[in-house]
């Protein structure tokens, strides 16, 4: 008879593995909301870009850069978002070499569905942890982002 595996000791799981798997709660919830609203053609990373632009006021260029993808992948992502009617391109009146990207009505609706998916997980997380622990988790994640920024700077300085 096969041996029953020992129960998982959460302290034995590396934090990066926990972070990687934990993000799926948001991904699944967002995809469910998008699907229910009829946005099945939104490419991977599209919800991040649209949600950041519409819900947080970020620029498309900054959001795409935060993804850490190649310039070619970033260009293709924007092309698909434009082709599928989520973003519009317009020439910058002050600099003809630049393009301005804005969310369309369809893009705004997809961003609202993205927000609903994120909010659903946030609410469930707070019910599970409590407000103080959820705040502590957010603070810990911000600290990790700060460490990443420092390491990035150290890495660039080594070049």
Secondary structure, 3 states (H helix, E strand, C coil): CCCCCCCCCHHHCCHHHHHHHHHHHHHHHHHHHHHHCCCCCCCCCHHHHHHHHHHHCCCHHHHHHHCCCCHHHHHHHHHHHHHCCCEEEEEECCEEEEEEEEECHHHHHHHHHHHHHHHHHHHHHHHHHCHHHHHHHHHHHHHHHHHHHHHHHHHHHHC
